Amino acid sequence: MCGIVGAIADRDVVPVLVEGLKRLEYRGYDSAGLAVLDDGRLRRVRRTGRVSEMEAAAREQGLAASLGIGHTRWATHGGVTEDNAHPHISFGELAVVHNGIIENHDAQRARLQDAGYAFESETDTEVIAHLVHFHRKQGLDLLAAVQAAVRELTGAYAIAVVGLDDPDRMVVARMGCPLLVGLGESENFVASDVSAIIQATRRVIFLEEGDTAELTRDGVRVFGEDGQAAEREVHVSDVSLASLELGPYSHFMQKEIHEQPRAISDTIEAVIDNDAFGPELFGADAAEVLAGIEGIKILACGTSYYAGLVAGYWIESIAGLPCSVEIASEYRYRDAVPHPRHLVVTISQSGETLDTMEALKYAKSLGHEATLSICNVPESAIPRASRLVYYTRAGAEIGVASTKAFTTQLVALFTVACTLAKLHGRLDPETEAAHIDALRHLPGSVQHALNLEPQITAWSERFAPKANALFLGRGVHYPIALEGALKLKEISYIHAEAYPAGELKHGPLALVDADMPVVVIAPNDRLLEKVKSNMQEVRARGGELYVFTDADSEFGPSEGVHVIRTPRHVGVLSPIVHTIPVQLLAYHVALARGTDVDKPRNLAKSVTVE
């Protein structure tokens, strides 16, 4: 992994490829490269580091062509070296770019070495290049050679292939990793993300599991996993170029933090317009599916998992239904006990998270027919595999550390909880009206929290020199402490951990001293007095407290206790409002430490490998 772009046209496609790779930088990567067919030659340029370095080398070499492929790599097999960077070439005749992991690459490598192929890299991808070349030399055309090769691969892949013997076509394939085809006038494109080609076309085809496709200047042919011609719907992307530009902001993360009032408002628009929670929000047959539900299982990874933890509190409290929340990568490998009348909810910003997709497949194999996806990307793999779907409307999220995707997931999950409660007779009209009114005022409360940025910026200077931090929360705010710790370590590289505040005396208190800042989420709810007691435990050990509380709480700053007040307590939606200050704290601490905020080291935006 991490990003693919390709183009075939009647014009020089190198600028298109370079621009596409720049738009894929947000996904995380450590090297970049291009391969093009130029006047009967297969030419390649690769560089470790940023796309701009590869671009400069391509310009210096005068690279220009009407057919080419490009890639940004995030190292899996083999270190960060130019030899391991994509594209990979076989015998100087055929080039491949690849996202994913080939699980049987060792066996295939040994087989190909016996057939006379020499390997120049440590990657699993080079196996694909040589395997396609091997089948090509058996007399198969490029399409048939790719189809034969992928039948021999085990694992996940999205690939694009070009060859000297086929100067007027490109062949692509996908299994388990996202890949789409862009349709133009006398030109066509391939990419792992629509943002890579939005400057050239908005008309896209989302390839399905097992698909291969042949692209020429004049058209696209798609074939299903069985090798037969297949029809795939053409979609018009609504991603705007403006959403992919920084505008007045210094970083995409900063921009996306400040876009949250609008993103939340857009996500709850249908609820506000209808002035009601209704099953129709989730699909045509949602009323039938949800009415018979006796429990919920939520599957997700990373930040989305923390959103699921918040939802677990809401669903059990509001809907009165049992709810379990699991890390998708763990669930898919354990002997789970199925409950056919439980709703399986998967959460993924991209809709392509491999572990979450595989967990969904596993749940369905166990007999779970009632499935719901919470996702930000229409027509991505997980929503297509789910019976019901609720799309968040966060817009494109470029920063690797998720912000607006997380808060829009929370409002979507709150909507799920309220809808289930209504269908099961646990939401009376007065309470429903109160919840809708709270949602209606939520964007304003989030904006008020954003206005705390100057105070949080002042805190960041105290945090920047620290090596460790502790985050505490109780009840429904404990997952927000988890999210705050994750954000801080993701982009500032400060080691941070989160605990339920009541667990302090069961171990974490041993870490507390003057050099361990302790961030506390302390809203003015029924657990506030308990949280105050936990804060006293920290102060008694010389720890310094940084407390996010509400305007109507009854305590203030004191020696070793720094306090920032968010807007008045907003009740059940308080976790969403309290997410904003921990996002801002992570952002400004990262700025103070001089890290790459939008592209933190070792991380990828869309995790499509294990």
PLY file of the C-alpha trace (Angstrom):
ply
format ascii 1.0
element vertex 610
property float x
property float y
property float z
element edge 609
property int vertex1
property int vertex2
end_header
0.00 0.00 0.00
-0.74 2.98 -0.10
-1.82 4.90 -3.26
-2.28 4.05 -6.96
-2.93 6.29 -9.93
-2.77 5.47 -13.64
-3.79 7.10 -16.92
-4.03 6.44 -20.65
-4.77 9.41 -22.92
-3.92 11.32 -26.09
-1.90 13.78 -24.01
1.07 13.67 -21.68
-0.20 11.95 -18.55
2.86 12.54 -16.36
1.41 15.78 -14.88
-1.83 13.90 -14.16
0.06 11.11 -12.42
2.16 13.49 -10.35
-0.86 15.56 -9.32
-2.72 12.36 -8.44
0.12 11.16 -6.23
0.22 14.51 -4.47
-3.49 14.19 -3.73
-2.84 10.72 -2.31
-0.12 11.93 0.07
-2.63 12.22 2.90
-2.91 8.41 2.98
0.63 8.13 4.36
3.68 6.86 2.46
7.47 6.65 2.48
8.40 6.45 -1.23
6.91 7.27 -4.62
7.45 6.29 -8.24
6.23 6.39 -11.85
6.53 4.05 -14.81
5.54 5.20 -18.31
5.62 3.86 -21.86
7.58 6.45 -23.82
8.26 5.93 -27.55
8.79 2.19 -27.29
10.61 2.35 -23.94
9.49 1.50 -20.44
10.90 4.27 -18.23
10.76 4.45 -14.47
11.64 6.95 -11.76
11.48 6.20 -8.02
12.51 8.06 -4.90
12.23 7.55 -1.15
10.77 10.54 0.66
8.18 12.94 -0.70
6.41 12.97 -4.05
8.05 16.32 -4.77
11.47 14.62 -4.83
10.24 12.04 -7.32
8.60 14.82 -9.36
11.87 16.72 -9.57
13.67 13.59 -10.80
10.98 12.95 -13.43
11.27 16.54 -14.64
15.05 16.27 -14.80
14.75 13.12 -16.90
12.19 14.71 -19.22
9.60 12.04 -18.51
6.56 12.34 -20.80
4.14 9.71 -22.09
0.51 8.99 -22.89
0.33 5.83 -20.73
1.65 5.42 -17.21
1.15 4.29 -13.64
2.24 5.81 -10.31
2.38 4.77 -6.69
3.01 6.01 -3.17
4.31 3.18 -0.98
3.92 2.59 2.74
6.46 -0.11 3.58
5.20 -3.57 4.53
7.55 -6.14 2.95
11.06 -4.71 2.93
12.46 -1.45 4.20
12.18 2.08 2.87
14.59 1.88 -0.08
14.47 2.85 -3.73
14.76 -0.82 -4.73
11.60 -1.58 -2.76
9.66 1.41 -4.12
7.00 0.86 -6.78
6.56 0.44 -9.70
8.26 -2.95 -10.03
9.45 -4.11 -13.45
9.94 -7.58 -14.92
12.67 -8.01 -17.55
12.35 -4.36 -18.52
9.11 -5.18 -20.31
6.26 -4.94 -17.79
5.55 -2.68 -14.80
3.22 -3.17 -11.83
2.00 -1.05 -8.92
0.26 -2.76 -6.03
-1.59 -2.03 -2.81
-2.16 -4.85 -0.34
-0.31 -7.92 0.86
0.28 -11.16 -1.05
0.27 -13.89 1.58
1.73 -16.66 -0.61
4.54 -14.54 -2.04
7.27 -16.79 -0.62
5.99 -19.84 -2.48
5.48 -17.86 -5.67
8.94 -16.31 -5.37
10.57 -19.75 -5.11
8.59 -20.99 -8.10
9.55 -17.99 -10.22
13.20 -18.20 -9.23
13.17 -21.80 -10.44
11.76 -20.46 -13.72
14.73 -18.09 -14.10
13.40 -14.86 -12.60
15.80 -12.76 -10.52
14.43 -10.57 -7.75
15.77 -7.07 -7.05
13.58 -6.16 -4.07
12.31 -7.57 -0.79
8.70 -6.88 -1.70
5.79 -9.19 -2.32
4.82 -6.93 -5.25
7.73 -7.99 -7.43
6.20 -11.48 -7.43
3.16 -10.06 -9.24
5.28 -8.39 -11.92
7.20 -11.58 -12.68
4.08 -13.75 -12.49
2.23 -11.62 -15.05
5.35 -11.58 -17.24
5.56 -15.40 -16.96
1.98 -15.81 -18.21
2.53 -13.20 -20.89
5.40 -15.29 -22.27
3.10 -18.30 -22.47
1.25 -16.47 -25.23
-1.50 -14.78 -23.23
-2.37 -11.17 -23.91
-1.98 -8.66 -21.06
-5.57 -9.00 -19.81
-5.48 -12.80 -19.80
-2.02 -12.82 -18.20
-3.20 -10.60 -15.34
-6.32 -12.73 -14.86
-4.19 -15.88 -14.76
-1.73 -14.33 -12.34
-4.29 -13.10 -9.81
-5.90 -16.54 -9.71
-2.60 -17.76 -8.25
-2.36 -15.05 -5.60
-3.56 -15.37 -2.02
-4.14 -12.16 -0.10
-5.32 -8.64 -0.77
-4.41 -6.56 -3.79
-5.22 -3.67 -6.04
-2.89 -3.63 -9.06
-2.31 -1.73 -12.28
-0.14 -3.20 -15.04
1.38 -1.79 -18.24
3.68 -3.53 -20.71
5.85 -2.76 -23.74
4.00 -5.30 -25.89
0.65 -3.59 -25.13
1.30 0.14 -25.58
-2.38 1.01 -25.96
-3.85 -0.57 -22.85
-3.60 -0.87 -19.08
-4.99 -3.77 -17.04
-6.08 -3.46 -13.42
-7.47 -5.83 -10.79
-8.66 -5.74 -7.20
-9.35 -8.08 -4.30
-9.73 -6.71 -0.79
-8.20 -3.29 -1.58
-10.04 -0.30 -3.10
-9.64 0.52 -6.79
-11.77 2.63 -9.10
-11.76 3.54 -12.76
-12.25 7.12 -13.94
-13.95 7.73 -17.29
-12.93 10.63 -19.53
-13.21 11.69 -23.17
-10.65 9.68 -25.19
-8.83 9.05 -21.91
-9.35 6.85 -18.87
-7.86 6.59 -15.41
-7.41 4.29 -12.44
-6.91 5.24 -8.80
-7.24 3.92 -5.29
-9.08 7.10 -4.27
-11.26 9.45 -6.32
-9.29 12.44 -5.02
-6.35 11.34 -7.21
-8.25 11.86 -10.46
-10.92 14.43 -9.59
-8.98 17.08 -11.53
-9.50 14.98 -14.68
-12.94 13.37 -14.29
-15.87 12.94 -11.93
-17.31 9.85 -13.65
-16.10 6.74 -11.85
-16.69 3.00 -11.68
-16.03 1.30 -8.34
-14.54 -2.11 -9.10
-15.94 -4.98 -7.07
-14.16 -7.86 -5.34
-12.36 -10.04 -7.89
-12.86 -7.64 -10.81
-10.31 -7.08 -13.52
-10.57 -4.27 -16.08
-8.90 -3.29 -19.33
-8.47 0.42 -20.02
-7.79 1.91 -23.44
-8.13 5.50 -24.62
-11.54 4.73 -26.08
-13.15 2.66 -23.38
-13.14 0.35 -20.38
-14.07 -3.32 -20.17
-14.77 -4.86 -16.75
-14.72 -8.56 -15.96
-15.99 -10.26 -12.82
-14.17 -12.82 -10.69
-15.41 -15.56 -13.03
-13.69 -13.87 -15.98
-16.96 -12.97 -17.68
-17.79 -9.46 -18.88
-19.58 -7.49 -16.14
-21.59 -4.28 -16.01
-20.66 -1.83 -13.27
-22.64 1.32 -12.48
-21.11 4.68 -13.37
-21.17 7.17 -10.49
-20.64 10.92 -10.56
-18.41 11.85 -7.64
-19.50 14.76 -5.45
-16.00 15.30 -4.04
-15.10 18.95 -4.60
-11.66 20.26 -5.43
-12.18 22.88 -2.72
-12.41 20.12 -0.12
-8.97 18.94 -1.22
-7.34 22.37 -0.84
-6.05 23.97 2.37
-7.57 27.38 1.88
-6.65 29.73 4.76
-5.51 26.93 7.08
-1.96 25.79 7.87
-2.78 22.07 7.86
-5.62 19.83 6.73
-6.05 18.65 10.32
-6.65 22.22 11.44
-9.07 22.77 8.57
-10.96 19.58 9.33
-11.22 20.34 13.04
-12.82 23.67 12.15
-15.14 22.07 9.58
-16.87 20.01 12.25
-19.89 22.28 12.85
-20.74 22.07 9.14
-19.94 18.34 8.89
-22.16 17.55 11.89
-24.94 19.75 10.55
-24.83 18.00 7.18
-24.81 14.55 8.77
-27.90 15.19 10.90
-29.75 17.15 8.20
-32.26 14.38 7.45
-33.13 13.95 11.13
-33.63 17.68 11.62
-35.64 18.04 8.41
-37.93 15.15 9.38
-38.05 16.28 13.01
-38.01 12.61 13.91
-35.86 9.50 14.19
-37.02 6.96 11.65
-35.77 3.67 10.20
-35.99 5.07 6.68
-32.74 6.91 7.45
-30.92 3.58 7.07
-32.52 2.04 3.99
-35.78 0.91 2.43
-36.18 -2.26 4.51
-34.69 -0.86 7.71
-37.99 -0.91 9.62
-38.30 -4.66 9.09
-34.66 -5.36 9.92
-34.39 -3.17 13.01
-37.73 -4.03 14.59
-36.64 -7.59 15.31
-33.25 -6.71 16.72
-32.51 -7.99 20.23
-28.92 -6.73 20.57
-26.07 -4.97 18.79
-22.48 -5.90 18.00
-20.21 -3.06 16.84
-17.03 -3.84 14.87
-14.41 -1.19 14.11
-10.74 -0.25 14.33
-8.79 2.69 15.74
-10.72 5.93 16.15
-13.87 4.28 14.80
-13.63 1.71 17.59
-13.68 4.53 20.14
-16.79 5.92 18.45
-18.30 2.47 18.86
-17.47 2.48 22.59
-19.42 5.72 23.01
-22.29 4.20 21.05
-22.31 1.22 23.40
-23.16 3.49 26.32
-25.87 5.25 24.30
-27.49 2.10 22.93
-27.78 0.39 26.29
-28.94 3.56 28.06
-31.34 4.94 25.45
-32.53 1.83 23.58
-32.23 -0.66 26.44
-30.56 -3.23 24.19
-27.37 -5.14 25.00
-24.41 -3.88 22.99
-20.91 -5.30 22.62
-18.09 -3.42 20.91
-15.12 -5.29 19.45
-11.90 -4.48 17.64
-12.48 -5.86 14.16
-9.00 -7.35 13.82
-9.58 -9.40 16.98
-13.15 -10.47 16.25
-12.33 -11.91 12.84
-9.84 -14.37 14.34
-11.74 -15.68 17.34
-14.44 -18.30 17.71
-17.35 -15.92 18.07
-20.77 -17.08 19.23
-23.36 -15.78 16.75
-26.65 -14.19 17.76
-28.75 -14.09 14.57
-31.10 -11.47 16.01
-28.26 -9.09 16.80
-27.52 -6.18 14.49
-23.88 -6.06 13.35
-22.73 -2.45 12.96
-19.45 -1.76 11.18
-17.81 1.67 11.34
-15.20 2.85 8.83
-14.32 6.31 7.57
-13.08 5.00 4.21
-15.38 2.01 3.88
-12.32 0.02 2.83
-10.66 -0.83 6.18
-9.54 -4.41 5.55
-9.90 -5.76 9.09
-13.39 -4.29 9.39
-14.41 -5.65 5.99
-13.14 -9.12 6.87
-14.86 -8.97 10.26
-18.13 -8.16 8.49
-17.65 -11.12 6.15
-16.97 -13.36 9.14
-20.10 -12.13 10.95
-22.21 -12.81 7.87
-20.70 -16.29 7.54
-21.91 -16.97 11.10
-25.47 -16.13 10.08
-25.70 -12.42 10.92
-28.02 -11.13 8.20
-28.86 -7.80 9.87
-25.90 -5.54 9.08
-25.48 -1.78 9.17
-22.53 0.29 7.96
-21.59 3.74 9.23
-19.31 5.19 6.57
-18.11 8.45 5.04
-17.46 7.24 1.48
-20.47 6.33 -0.70
-20.26 3.11 -2.69
-17.17 1.89 -0.85
-16.79 -1.81 -0.09
-18.21 -2.05 3.43
-21.50 -0.21 2.68
-21.94 -2.31 -0.45
-21.58 -5.46 1.66
-24.06 -4.24 4.31
-27.82 -4.50 4.26
-28.31 -1.05 5.82
-26.14 2.04 5.66
-25.90 5.50 7.19
-23.52 7.82 5.40
-21.80 10.47 7.44
-21.36 13.65 5.44
-18.00 14.79 6.70
-16.63 15.41 3.23
-13.09 14.48 2.24
-10.83 14.00 5.25
-7.18 14.44 4.26
-5.37 14.55 7.60
-4.26 11.08 8.68
-5.48 11.70 12.24
-9.27 11.51 12.03
-11.26 14.46 13.38
-14.50 15.33 11.61
-14.99 11.69 10.58
-15.01 10.75 14.27
-17.55 13.34 15.41
-19.87 12.63 12.48
-19.66 8.92 13.30
-20.77 9.82 16.82
-23.86 11.72 15.66
-24.68 8.89 13.25
-24.43 6.35 16.09
-26.55 8.54 18.35
-29.16 8.47 15.60
-28.93 4.67 15.54
-29.45 4.51 19.32
-32.49 6.81 19.21
-34.04 5.01 16.25
-33.67 1.62 17.94
-35.17 3.08 21.12
-38.16 4.39 19.18
-38.73 1.10 17.37
-38.60 -0.78 20.67
-40.99 1.54 22.48
-38.38 3.21 24.71
-38.46 6.72 23.22
-41.54 8.75 24.07
-42.40 11.81 21.94
-41.20 14.28 24.59
-37.78 12.63 24.89
-37.49 12.30 21.12
-38.17 16.02 20.72
-35.54 16.80 23.38
-32.91 14.67 21.62
-33.66 16.28 18.26
-33.44 19.72 19.84
-30.05 18.75 21.31
-28.86 17.70 17.86
-30.15 20.94 16.39
-28.02 22.95 18.84
-24.99 20.69 18.64
-23.14 22.49 15.78
-23.32 25.71 17.79
-21.95 24.01 20.89
-19.10 22.56 18.83
-18.34 26.03 17.50
-18.18 27.37 21.04
-15.70 24.62 21.90
-13.59 25.61 18.88
-13.42 29.12 20.29
-11.33 27.73 23.17
-8.37 27.30 20.79
-6.29 30.22 22.18
-6.45 28.79 25.71
-5.56 25.32 24.48
-2.66 26.74 22.46
-1.25 28.16 25.70
-1.43 24.71 27.30
0.42 23.16 24.36
3.65 24.96 25.24
3.66 23.21 28.64
2.96 19.85 27.00
5.51 20.03 24.20
8.61 19.05 26.25
6.89 16.08 27.91
7.60 12.46 26.99
4.42 10.94 28.45
0.85 11.91 29.25
-2.15 10.32 30.93
-5.81 10.88 29.95
-8.71 10.12 32.30
-12.46 9.95 31.83
-15.45 8.16 33.32
-18.52 6.58 31.81
-19.38 7.70 28.31
-16.44 10.13 28.41
-13.83 7.41 28.93
-13.72 6.72 25.16
-13.08 10.44 24.61
-10.05 10.13 26.89
-8.95 7.20 24.70
-9.43 9.33 21.60
-7.49 12.22 23.13
-4.55 9.96 23.97
-4.60 8.46 20.48
-4.57 11.88 18.81
-1.68 13.08 20.96
0.53 10.09 20.24
-0.42 9.94 16.55
0.77 13.41 15.63
3.04 14.66 18.45
4.76 11.30 19.17
4.28 11.83 22.91
3.50 8.51 24.55
-0.04 8.86 25.91
-2.41 6.39 27.53
-6.00 6.64 28.70
-7.74 4.97 31.63
-11.14 5.03 33.25
-10.51 7.45 36.09
-11.73 4.93 38.65
-8.90 2.60 37.62
-6.18 5.01 38.77
-5.58 3.26 42.09
-5.38 -0.12 40.32
-2.02 0.59 38.71
-1.66 3.80 36.65
-1.23 5.93 39.77
2.30 4.51 40.03
3.24 6.55 36.95
2.03 9.90 38.24
4.64 12.52 39.10
5.41 16.14 38.24
6.60 15.16 34.76
3.43 13.25 33.84
0.68 15.69 32.73
-2.77 14.26 33.41
-5.62 15.36 31.15
-9.08 14.89 32.64
-12.42 14.94 30.85
-14.70 16.20 33.64
-18.13 17.31 32.39
-20.78 18.40 34.82
-22.65 15.08 34.87
-23.57 12.58 37.59
-20.01 11.28 37.74
-18.33 14.65 38.32
-17.87 14.17 42.07
-16.26 10.79 41.43
-13.89 12.40 38.90
-12.98 15.11 41.44
-11.92 12.39 43.88
-9.71 10.86 41.18
-8.18 14.27 40.55
-7.32 14.58 44.22
-5.49 11.26 43.98
-3.34 12.75 41.21
-2.61 15.98 43.11
-1.65 14.04 46.24
1.14 12.40 44.21
2.45 15.67 42.79
0.78 15.26 39.40
-0.23 18.28 37.31
-3.83 18.29 36.07
-5.24 19.72 32.84
-9.00 19.60 33.14
-11.67 20.07 30.47
-14.93 20.77 32.26
-18.15 22.68 31.58
-19.10 26.30 32.12
-21.63 25.28 34.77
-19.30 23.06 36.82
-18.48 24.24 40.34
-14.70 24.11 40.53
-11.91 26.21 39.09
-8.15 26.32 38.70
-5.81 25.99 41.63
-2.18 25.09 42.30
-1.29 22.31 39.82
-4.82 22.28 38.40
-5.38 24.02 35.05
-8.98 24.32 33.91
-10.60 25.10 30.56
-14.37 25.32 30.45
-16.23 24.10 27.41
-19.79 25.42 26.86
-22.52 24.53 29.31
-23.08 20.80 29.74
-25.01 19.58 26.72
-26.32 16.39 28.28
-26.23 13.14 26.36
-24.22 14.67 23.49
-21.45 15.89 25.78
-18.87 13.37 24.42
-19.03 15.06 21.02
-18.39 18.54 22.41
-15.56 17.30 24.64
-13.86 15.70 21.64
-13.04 19.15 20.23
-10.59 20.32 22.93
-8.60 17.06 22.92
-8.26 17.35 19.13
-7.05 20.93 19.44
-4.63 19.99 22.21
-3.02 17.28 20.08
-2.81 19.59 17.08
-1.14 22.47 18.92
1.24 20.22 20.86
2.33 18.71 17.53
2.86 22.21 16.13
4.97 23.13 19.14
7.08 20.00 18.65
7.49 20.62 14.92
6.11 17.28 13.70
4.42 16.65 10.35
0.82 17.10 11.48
-0.99 15.85 8.38
1.39 13.01 7.57
2.60 11.47 10.84
5.40 8.95 10.53
4.63 5.26 10.02
0.87 5.82 9.62
-1.51 5.47 6.68
-4.92 7.08 6.30
-6.73 4.09 4.84
-5.52 0.81 6.33
-6.16 -1.77 3.62
-3.67 -4.40 4.82
-3.45 -6.40 8.05
0 1
1 2
2 3
3 4
4 5
5 6
6 7
7 8
8 9
9 10
10 11
11 12
12 13
13 14
14 15
15 16
16 17
17 18
18 19
19 20
20 21
21 22
22 23
23 24
24 25
25 26
26 27
27 28
28 29
29 30
30 31
31 32
32 33
33 34
34 35
35 36
36 37
37 38
38 39
39 40
40 41
41 42
42 43
43 44
44 45
45 46
46 47
47 48
48 49
49 50
50 51
51 52
52 53
53 54
54 55
55 56
56 57
57 58
58 59
59 60
60 61
61 62
62 63
63 64
64 65
65 66
66 67
67 68
68 69
69 70
70 71
71 72
72 73
73 74
74 75
75 76
76 77
77 78
78 79
79 80
80 81
81 82
82 83
83 84
84 85
85 86
86 87
87 88
88 89
89 90
90 91
91 92
92 93
93 94
94 95
95 96
96 97
97 98
98 99
99 100
100 101
101 102
102 103
103 104
104 105
105 106
106 107
107 108
108 109
109 110
110 111
111 112
112 113
113 114
114 115
115 116
116 117
117 118
118 119
119 120
120 121
121 122
122 123
123 124
124 125
125 126
126 127
127 128
128 129
129 130
130 131
131 132
132 133
133 134
134 135
135 136
136 137
137 138
138 139
139 140
140 141
141 142
142 143
143 144
144 145
145 146
146 147
147 148
148 149
149 150
150 151
151 152
152 153
153 154
154 155
155 156
156 157
157 158
158 159
159 160
160 161
161 162
162 163
163 164
164 165
165 166
166 167
167 168
168 169
169 170
170 171
171 172
172 173
173 174
174 175
175 176
176 177
177 178
178 179
179 180
180 181
181 182
182 183
183 184
184 185
185 186
186 187
187 188
188 189
189 190
190 191
191 192
192 193
193 194
194 195
195 196
196 197
197 198
198 199
199 200
200 201
201 202
202 203
203 204
204 205
205 206
206 207
207 208
208 209
209 210
210 211
211 212
212 213
213 214
214 215
215 216
216 217
217 218
218 219
219 220
220 221
221 222
222 223
223 224
224 225
225 226
226 227
227 228
228 229
229 230
230 231
231 232
232 233
233 234
234 235
235 236
236 237
237 238
238 239
239 240
240 241
241 242
242 243
243 244
244 245
245 246
246 247
247 248
248 249
249 250
250 251
251 252
252 253
253 254
254 255
255 256
256 257
257 258
258 259
259 260
260 261
261 262
262 263
263 264
264 265
265 266
266 267
267 268
268 269
269 270
270 271
271 272
272 273
273 274
274 275
275 276
276 277
277 278
278 279
279 280
280 281
281 282
282 283
283 284
284 285
285 286
286 287
287 288
288 289
289 290
290 291
291 292
292 293
293 294
294 295
295 296
296 297
297 298
298 299
299 300
300 301
301 302
302 303
303 304
304 305
305 306
306 307
307 308
308 309
309 310
310 311
311 312
312 313
313 314
314 315
315 316
316 317
317 318
318 319
319 320
320 321
321 322
322 323
323 324
324 325
325 326
326 327
327 328
328 329
329 330
330 331
331 332
332 333
333 334
334 335
335 336
336 337
337 338
338 339
339 340
340 341
341 342
342 343
343 344
344 345
345 346
346 347
347 348
348 349
349 350
350 351
351 352
352 353
353 354
354 355
355 356
356 357
357 358
358 359
359 360
360 361
361 362
362 363
363 364
364 365
365 366
366 367
367 368
368 369
369 370
370 371
371 372
372 373
373 374
374 375
375 376
376 377
377 378
378 379
379 380
380 381
381 382
382 383
383 384
384 385
385 386
386 387
387 388
388 389
389 390
390 391
391 392
392 393
393 394
394 395
395 396
396 397
397 398
398 399
399 400
400 401
401 402
402 403
403 404
404 405
405 406
406 407
407 408
408 409
409 410
410 411
411 412
412 413
413 414
414 415
415 416
416 417
417 418
418 419
419 420
420 421
421 422
422 423
423 424
424 425
425 426
426 427
427 428
428 429
429 430
430 431
431 432
432 433
433 434
434 435
435 436
436 437
437 438
438 439
439 440
440 441
441 442
442 443
443 444
444 445
445 446
446 447
447 448
448 449
449 450
450 451
451 452
452 453
453 454
454 455
455 456
456 457
457 458
458 459
459 460
460 461
461 462
462 463
463 464
464 465
465 466
466 467
467 468
468 469
469 470
470 471
471 472
472 473
473 474
474 475
475 476
476 477
477 478
478 479
479 480
480 481
481 482
482 483
483 484
484 485
485 486
486 487
487 488
488 489
489 490
490 491
491 492
492 493
493 494
494 495
495 496
496 497
497 498
498 499
499 500
500 501
501 502
502 503
503 504
504 505
505 506
506 507
507 508
508 509
509 510
510 511
511 512
512 513
513 514
514 515
515 516
516 517
517 518
518 519
519 520
520 521
521 522
522 523
523 524
524 525
525 526
526 527
527 528
528 529
529 530
530 531
531 532
532 533
533 534
534 535
535 536
536 537
537 538
538 539
539 540
540 541
541 542
542 543
543 544
544 545
545 546
546 547
547 548
548 549
549 550
550 551
551 552
552 553
553 554
554 555
555 556
556 557
557 558
558 559
559 560
560 561
561 562
562 563
563 564
564 565
565 566
566 567
567 568
568 569
569 570
570 571
571 572
572 573
573 574
574 575
575 576
576 577
577 578
578 579
579 580
580 581
581 582
582 583
583 584
584 585
585 586
586 587
587 588
588 589
589 590
590 591
591 592
592 593
593 594
594 595
595 596
596 597
597 598
598 599
599 600
600 601
601 602
602 603
603 604
604 605
605 606
606 607
607 608
608 609
